[in-house]
Amino acid sequence: MWGGEQPYLEHHASRFRVTTNFSFDKVGKKVSQGLADYVPVSASRVRRLFEERLIAVDVALVKVTHPNKQGFCSLGMGVDFTMEAVKAATIVIAEVREYMPWTEGDSLIHADKIVSLRQHSVTQAKSLSQRMCIGM
C-alpha cells in the first residue's frame, strides 16, 4: 500500500486484510476506519519479523522482471525486505514490469515459486527508468 486510491480495501474487506508498517495520509485513514492494520516498526526490523514468522504472510504481491532463460525473475528495486516476504508467503503473485531493472544478489525468485505472473506495462515507468539511468 503505497498511497493512491485503495478502493479494493473497502470492496473486499471481508476477503482479505492488509497489514502495513507505513501509515500516512490515505493509508492512515484506512487504518482508522478498521480496513487495514498498522504495525509500528522501523523498516530495519521488518526483515526480522518476516524471517521469524512474527508477521504472517498469506499472499505476497510483488513486482518482478521477465523471467530469464533459467526461469528466474529479479525483484528489481524491491530488494529491501521483499525477498523475506516472498519466502514467508504461502502464495506469491507477481506483476511483470517491462521496464523493471534487473538486479543481482538476493533478489532472484524462480518463476516456479510464483502462483500467478501478470504482465503489466506502463509507459511512465519507462520514462522514469530512462531518467534514472541518465542521471547516473
Secondary structure, DSSP 8 states (H G I E B T S, - for coil): --SS--HHHHHTTTT--EEES---HHHHHHHHTTSEEE----HHHHHHHHHTTSS-EEEEEEEE----TTSEEE-TT--SSHHHHHHHEEEEEEEEETT-----STTEEEGGG-SEEEEE--HHHHHHHHHHHHH-
